[in-house]
Amino acid sequence: MVTKFNFRDLRNPEYFQFMVSVRDIFVKHEAVSESFGCLCDDLTEKINVAEIALAAERRNEKVREKNEADRYRDRLHSKLFNYLKSILYDEKDPRFDDAQQIMKIIKEAGNPTRLSENAQSAMMTALGNKLEPLRQQLEATGALTTVTEMLEANRQFIALETEYREMIATRKLDGTPASMNAARKEIDPIYRSIVAAINGYVNIPSKKEAYRELAVEINVLVTRYDTLLATRKREKKETTVKPNPCDECVEVTGRV
């Protein structure tokens, strides 16, 4: 018998991979294609739809990550500009001359928020190169950490932008693809129908041997994903357990 499995708790990428793997098991066995090949064909068709939906989902997530990285590098540039500006308000500040040198280069580079994303990436990279000789002044003013963080944020944005473009180039998404939620609703009943048929044949003496190995392979896969869910549930439970206040008292004071 094929073990029941609550695959609804799988995340979308996990669910997709599970269905691809179980489909591969189905088509590998001749008994399946002979008895309910049409259902396997339907499953494959819906898995293809799910693949497009998952690609769109990943694309949207990458856009969110990219936009967040873009906003963060903007904020760090503003933080740097305003920090130096606060020093320059006081001509008697011992950091004034160094801050003035740094600010001159920043102003010459221009406001990155007025540029396109790619132009901003190039501008911030160039700004980092121009500020590199002023490392001593950056340390003296206390601005080095912010500059380092800003340039790292810019590098992260460039990496995300590259990943996004590669994703778009790999799969062209025409129109508005179905959501993974909709795709799963179509796949679920097909999977259950095939499993129900397999379990039915396992109980027929003349069919039992042909479907026994099939059921074993599916159960191995089910166990693997069931373990994944159990591990995740346990880890989530462990992270939500709060320490006993009395235990903290014992650790700090040595008595309750």
Order of alpha helices (4+ residues) and beta strands (2+ residues): alpha-alpha-alpha-alpha-alpha-alpha-alpha-alpha-alpha
